Amino acid sequence: MRRAADAGLDVIALTDHDTVVGHRAATRALPAGITLLPGAELSCRLEGHSVHLLAYLFDAGNDALAGEMAEIRESRLFRAKAMVDKLVALDVPVTWEQVSEVADGGVVGRPHLARAMLDAGVIASFEEAFTPDWLGPGGPAYVSRYALDPARAVRLVRAAGGVTVLAHPRGSGRGWQLPDAVIADLSRAGLTGIEVNHPQHDERDRGRLGELARTLGLIASGGSDDHGALTDFRLGSQLAPEGSYEALIEQATGAQPITGPAGGQEQR
């Protein structure tokens, strides 16, 4: 939250993968003048491919949504441990303790394994870990896990009073690209917006996604997709288009944005 203030942001969304556990600490740490948009990034899968769905301002106590998120987290934990075992069998010098330390109390995912591999000198770049040579689908250390159908996830979030934005549907290095027809189907299921501005979206991606958002009547959103040290602290490198934040919160009924205290002191 302090980094958000240092970056000159007035609104920051916290969307950890499949959990809301960080919201309370983030609220306590909100500097004056910063608004927290609480949410989560839901792990989905379509036709064997990973799809990420940003969910904002939902009722975190909704039983159906909370239950699905808990199942995803449990599957993530099982998967991460199984992938570490596979890496060890491939003579990669990583341990579960190292990966857990990288995750720093968060939900363990492939990015944390990738960072441990990078630190061990096994790979030359962070992105290399996600290829079929290692942790990518079909790779020797890959393990599948439970994930939601994206249309079902959209409906679950809507039932919990929240709004949804399709995260980074394009971008170099992602392999499979989510087809426009699928995005149109998600729009009919109740999708609220598309992430247009993203570090991995070039100007061509942004133009096409912006036009698709207009065609489908969706909100064009955006964000830096900052994962701390895993992405070299890029908070504030990308901003949501003007008016998108207001348009999103206007449609949400499950929760409210949280604004930091007046004055210069952090809330304790």
N, C-alpha and C positions, 0 to 999 in steps of 0.2 A: 504493500500500500504506500509506503514511503517512496519507493521507486516510481510509482504512478504520479505522485506529487512532483517528484524531481523531473519527470518527463513532461510536466506541464499539462497533464490530463485533468479533465474535470469529471469524467466518468470512467470507471474501470469495471469490466466484467470478470468475475472469477468463475471459471468453468473447468474445474478439474474433471478428469475422466471418471464418470460413473460414481461420483461421491459429492456430498455437500459438506464434508467434515471440516473444511477450511473456512466456512462462512463465519463462524462465531469469532475465530481469531482475527479474521480480516475486518470484521465489524469493530472489534475492540481497537484495532490499529489504525482505523481510518483517520487520516489527517483532516484538518479543517478544510472545508470546501470541496472535498472529493466525495463523489457518489458511487456507491458499490451497487453493481447490477448482479445479484446472485443468480447462479445457474449451475449447469453441469454439461459436460460433453459426453453424450451417450454413444456407446459402442454398438454399431449396427453392422449387419452383413447382408449383402444382396448378391445372389448368383456367385457365391464364394468369394466376393470381394468386400473389403472393409469400407464402411461408410460411417462418417462421423456426423452427429447431429447435435448442434448447440441448442440447449433448452434453457430458457430464462423465466424467472418470476413464476415458477410453479409452486404449488403447495408441497413442501418437502415431506409433509406428514401423510401424503396420499398413499394409501396402502398398496395399491396396484403398482404405481410407479416405483415406490421405495423398494418393494419386493423384487422387481426386475433389476433394479440397480444393485441390490445386494447379491443377487444370483450372478450378475456379470462380474462383480468384484471377486466373488469366491472362485469363479472360473478363471479370472485373470491370475489369481494367486497360484492356483494349481498349474496353470499353463507356464507361468514364469519359472516355477521351480522345475518343471519338466524340461524347459528349454535350457536352464542352467545345467541340468544333468546331461543333456545332449551335447552341450558345448564342452563339458568336462570330458565326455567320452571321445570328443574330437581333439583332445589335448589342448583345449583353449584354457589358459590359466585364469579362470574367473571362479568366484565362489558366491554362494547365496548371500553371505554376509556383505560382500562387496557391492552386490546389486542392491541389497536393501539399504545400504548406506547412501548410494546414489539416489534412491527414491526418497530418502529423508522423511520416512513416515507416510508417504503418499501411496496410492495404488500402484503397484509395480507393473510396468509394461515393457514392451520391446525397446523403447528409447533408453530405458535404464540399463538394459542388457547391452545395448549398442554403446553406451558411454563406457561401461566397464570393459568392453572389448577394445574400444579405442584407447582407453587408459593403459591397457595391457599391451598395446602395440600390435594387436592381431589384425586390425584393419587400418587402412590409411585415412579413411574419412567416415564420418557419422553415417552418411547415406549408404555406404557399402554394406553395412550390417543388414539392410532391408532387402538385399538382392537374393535371388534363389541360391546364391553360394552359401548363405548363412541363415538369416531369420525370415527371409521372404517365403511366401507360399511355395511349397515344394522343396524348400531348402533343407539341408541335413539337420538343422537345429530347430526347424519350424514345428510348432504344435498349434493345432486349432483350438478354439474356445467358444463358449456360448456368446451369442450376440443377438440383438433384437432385429427383427425385420423393420426397416426404416419407416414404412407406412404405419405399422403398429406403434412404433415409438412416437411418431407424430400424434397419433390419436391418444396415446397414454398421457402425453404432456398436455394436450388440449383439455383432457378430462380433469387434469390436476390444475387447470386454470393458467397454464403457461403458454409461452409462444416458442416456436422453433425456427432455427436458421440452419440451412444446410452448410456444413463446414467445408472449406477448401475443395470444391468439387472438381477443380482443374489443377494445373500446375505441373511443372517439369519434374521428372523423377518419380511420379506417382504411378506410372504404368497405366493401368486401367482407368479410363475417364468415364465419369458418370454421364450416361447419355441424356440429352435434352428431354427425350420422351419419358425417361424415368423421373426426372425433375418435375415434369408436367403432371405425372401421376401423383407425386408427393404433394404437389400444389392442390390437387383435387382432394387429397386426404386431409388437408388442413395445414400444410407447411406455410409458415409466415414469411420467411425471407431466404435469401441466398447470400453467402459470404462472397462478396465481389473483391474487396480489397484484402489481400493476403500476401505475405512475403514470397510465396511461390507462384503467385499469379503475375504473369507479365501483362503488358498493356493490351495485347490481343485477347488474352483470357478475360481481362476486366471488361473490355468492350463487349465481348460476346455475352458474358454473364450479366452485365448491366442491361443489355438489350433483352435477354431472356427474362430477367426480372420484370422489366416493363411489360413484356408481352403477357406474362402469366399473372400480372398484378401482385407481384411479391416485393417485399422490401429489400433493397440493395444494402447489405450490411458489410462489415469488415472488422478486422482486428489484427493484432500483431502475432497471435498464437505463441505467446511467450511461455517458454518452459524453463525459465531461469538459466542456469549454467548449461543445460542441454541445448539451448538455442542461442547461447551467447548474450543473454540479457537484452533482448530486442524490444522490450516493452515500449510502446509508443511509436514504433517504427512504421506502423500502419494505423490509419484511423478509419472509423466508420464514416460513410458519406453523410453530409449535413442532413439533419432531419430524421435519420434512420432510428436513432435512439428513441426519440419522441414517438415515432410511429410504432415501434415495438411495444413500449410500455403502455401505450394507449389500448392495446388489444389484450393485455394480460390482466387476470383477475386473481391469480393464486397467491401472489406476494407483491411487495412493494420495494422499490429501490431504497437504499439506505444511505443517508447523507451524513458526512462527518460532522463533528461538533463545531459550533461557532468558536472563534478564537484560534489561537495558535497551538493549543495543547492537544496531544493525542488523548483519545479516550482510553481509560484503563479499566 
